[in-house]
Every structure is written in C-alpha cells, then in structure tokens.
Amino acid sequence: MTITRNSSLLERLQAHKEEGYLSLHMPGHKENTGLASYLNVLNADLDITELPGFDDLHDPEEVLARSMKKAAALWDVPKSWFQVNGSTGALLAAIRGATRRGDKILVARNCHKAIYHAMELCGLEPVFLLPPVEETFGLSGSITPEMVASALEAHPDVKLIVYPSPTYDGVLSDTAGICAVAHEKSIPVLVDEAHGAHLGLTDHFPPHAMAQGADMAVASLHKMLPSLTQTAILHATGRFLKIPQINRQTGIFQSSSPSYLLMASMDGCIRLLEEQKEELFAAWSRRLAEFDDLAKGLKHLRLPGHGGEAGASYPGIFGLDPAKIVISTRNSALNGVELMERLREDYKIELEMALDRYAVAMTGLGTDDTMPARLAQALLELDEKYGPAQEVAPLETLQELPPRKMSIEEAAMTEGGVDFLYDSMGKVCGEYIWAYPPGIPLITPGEVITPALVADVERLYRAGVKLIGTRGKPPYTTVAIEG
Ligand SMILES: Cc1ncc(COP(=O)(O)O)c(C=O)c1O
C-alpha cells in the first residue's frame, strides 16, 4: 500500500503492518495476535457500553470486580483497580488520593510528566531527589534508601514518596530499603512501576514493588504485557492510605465511558497470566538469553546488563530489568537517534526511544522467537560498519537541579514572554522542556534557565532528539518570565 499525505490513519496503520517491522516498542503484545485469542477479536462488533451483564468499571460488582480480584491475587496485593487511562490516570488518582493541597512530596527528579502534572493539579510542593548519573553509560541511576533518609531528615513533613522503578531505561531502585526508611516515619511510598507490569509474577524477572513493601504501585499493563494501549493497573494496601479515597479518585481521572475492548483485553491478559504465565515468561526469558549470546561480539555499542555484559552490575544502579535492552552509543560513531534510524530504515526494526547517547529496545510478553537473531545481527553489522568514536559526556541537567524561583503551578500559569532560549538565560522558565519519550523534564516551570540547560537543549537538538516545550513552542524559544 502506498502512503500519501492524504492517507487516513487506518491506511497508515495497515501499511505499517504490511512492512513487517520487528516491534521493540510498546505495546507489550508486539502486535503478536497469535499469542492469545482475545487479541484477535477485539473489534467494533464487541464495542458496547454498560449493558446489563457487563458490569461497570465505576461501580464494579460482577465480571469486572471478579477480574480485578484475580489481578489482586496474581500480584498478591489487597486491592487492584483496572485503569483505562494508562498509568497517567492511575498516577493522578494515586497522588491525589494520598495528599492534600499544599503537602510536600518527595519525588525523584526523573519522574514521568504525569507525576509533574499531578503535583501541579494537586498544588503539591515537590522536594526533588536527584538520582546519581551512573558513570559508565550516563543513565539516571537508582534512588537509594540513604537519599530518602537524608531528605526526610531535612523535610520531616513530607506526606508521600514517589519514584519510578523500573525507569524507562530499566533501572530499578531498592524499594524494600526505601520502604523501610519511609515506614519508620509512617510515610507512604508510591512506586511508578509503569514499565514493570511483568515484574515479580514469576522468578524470571525481579520482584515487583508491592512485594517489597510499597503502599501503592501503578503499572501500565500495555507496556510490557499483552493488553491494549491505555490499559494499566493500580495496586494499593490500606496502610497509611484510605482505600475509599483512592477509589473515588480513580473515578475522577478516567472516562465515564470506559472502553469494553480495553477492559476485555485486561481481563484476557489476567486470565492468560493465570493459566500460562510460567511457560510464557520462561520463553521470554529464554529469548533474552539467546539475544545475549548472539550479541556478545559488539565492540563499540554496549549493552548494559546484556550481551557480553549479561549479569554485570554498575555503581549507582541497584538493579536492571532484563526486559529492557539499552543500547549505549557512548563509544560508537552513531548516536542514539542515528542508531534508531538505521535500525528502522536498514533492518525494519523499530525501537521505543532514543536520546543522544543511547537507545532503548523494549521487549515484552509478545516478543517472539525472531527477535534475538534479528536484533543481534543488525547491531553487530552496524557496530562493524560505523565503528568507534570519542565518548560524549552525560547531560549537564542530569547532574544538578537549577535554582527554583516560583512554584510549578505559578510559573506555568503566568503569561510570560516567548524568548529565544539563548536570550532567556537567568530568567524563570514558564514551561517544561522534555523529549517524549521519555517525558522526563530537562527543566520545569519556575526554575531558572541556566547555561547547562541551554547547552543540553542545543546538544540534544544537534543529535536529532525532538524536544517539546509544553506551551507548544519550539524549544529553541521558550516561555520565560523575568525572574
Ligand atoms: C515512567 C513512566 N510513568 C508513567 C507513564 C505513563 O504511562 P501511560 O502511557 O500508561 O499513561 C510512562 C509512559 O511512558 C512512563 O514512562
């Protein structure tokens, strides 16, 4: 099928399908409809509304209530809610349900934008935890119990702790250690486990956050498991939190007309896991091990925790999720964005994301037997063809927080003037600037525009990373407020 400017979205989707790309991006079913029958039949002829016999997500009593109970049993938690507005909606609900306006929250700087939006909407005061920049690959490392303990010393009035584990790059934090510190002070811990729906269900992957003591965790079923895009799950214990309040909030941040196709995919996914998780996860893990074996010969591209570095550990990183294959281009003549382009154009392999120094291949429960050889072969060839290059230093904004002059909400709501970024150094930024994915801000509203920010923006631009300013302006200009 030839695609023209006028081609519809459906035609584009069909043409993409015909191309036969290897999916190393979301969703976790990898378009592998052979994995389970429910993935094949979720069409408009099943797209109904809350008719008798089909239950109601906003007042579940029958089939949905039973399915969510099964999910809670699978993760071994007291309460789980299906979510049709992704981890985004679940995080908004969890944060609003656990805080009151004006509360302080301890939050990892490398959080996803959903958490920044929750803080803005709920009028929360963030105390940022800046994760260490891991030296070998320049990834944002883990949040540690020690960092949490010292932040709580300085801010004993914190009401909630939030951080991602695993991160977009698969970096895990020591949730058991963090919960021990937090619980001593009766402070609840919410783990953004959007990338970790597969964790802890079998011994093939590390334990999930709730098993390590988290009070709430949010996981995108769609990211790693075979469930349709937008589906997620929120888990909670009643410890330090009021379940009815969280329940109420889940109703606020989701459509009043949740899609039965999305809900049937969550129900199907839970049933599939109940029946076949051991063999499906064993096969996934075997494919990852096969990839590791085949990719051992890389010379310049590096694979933290994979290939020749399978099982390796790195200072600043508590653990790595093996489902993510981070491809470090730090020593390669290709940068992350170029690597992603070469894989797409020369090998029909589509990755999840790229920044200047690395790219991320996301495997999932739908990853099939073709992945190991196809990805390893492509990487080995590109490694040989493009060769080595001088190392690039990590981004400067990962290493130091800029000074804050206003709250996020105040700055985001102030009109300000649109300035060329270079001319706005020293002024207060009126917006977020991030690459999406991963949706982690280089700067947030209310922070001062520093030379480090300008250098990072320019560097990412030159590397081909598309940056987004959240007021819709191209980020070489920004909304700046006289500070
Ligand atoms: C760390 C993290 N948290 C939350 C989200 C939001 O998840 P969703 O797309 O399911 O709304 C994302 C999305 O990529 C993410 O990377």
The ligand as an SDF file (V2000), in Angstrom:
LIG
                    3D

 16 16  0  0  0  0  0  0  0  0999 V2000
    7.8710    6.1480   33.9340 C   0  0  0  0  0  0  0  0  0  0  0  0
    6.5150    6.3430   33.3270 C   0  0  0  0  0  0  0  0  0  0  0  0
    5.4650    6.5620   34.1370 N   0  0  0  0  0  0  0  0  0  0  0  0
    4.2240    6.7500   33.6490 C   0  0  0  0  0  0  0  0  0  0  0  0
    3.9860    6.7230   32.2960 C   0  0  0  0  0  0  0  0  0  0  0  0
    2.5830    6.9270   31.7810 C   0  0  0  0  0  0  0  0  0  0  0  0
    2.0870    5.7100   31.3350 O   0  0  0  0  0  0  0  0  0  0  0  0
    0.8430    5.5860   30.3380 P   0  0  0  0  0  0  0  0  0  0  0  0
    1.4040    5.8130   28.9700 O   0  0  0  0  0  0  0  0  0  0  0  0
    0.3680    4.1940   30.5590 O   0  0  0  0  0  0  0  0  0  0  0  0
   -0.1460    6.6000   30.7180 O   0  0  0  0  0  0  0  0  0  0  0  0
    5.0440    6.4890   31.3980 C   0  0  0  0  0  0  0  0  0  0  0  0
    4.8090    6.4470   29.9590 C   0  0  0  0  0  0  0  0  0  0  0  0
    5.6460    6.2070   29.1580 O   0  0  0  0  0  0  0  0  0  0  0  0
    6.3540    6.2990   31.9380 C   0  0  0  0  0  0  0  0  0  0  0  0
    7.3990    6.1160   31.1310 O   0  0  0  0  0  0  0  0  0  0  0  0
  1  2  1  0
  2  3  1  0
  2 15  2  0
  3  4  2  0
  4  5  1  0
  5  6  1  0
  5 12  2  0
  6  7  1  0
  7  8  1  0
  8  9  2  0
  8 10  1  0
  8 11  1  0
 12 13  1  0
 12 15  1  0
 13 14  2  0
 15 16  1  0
M  END
$$$$
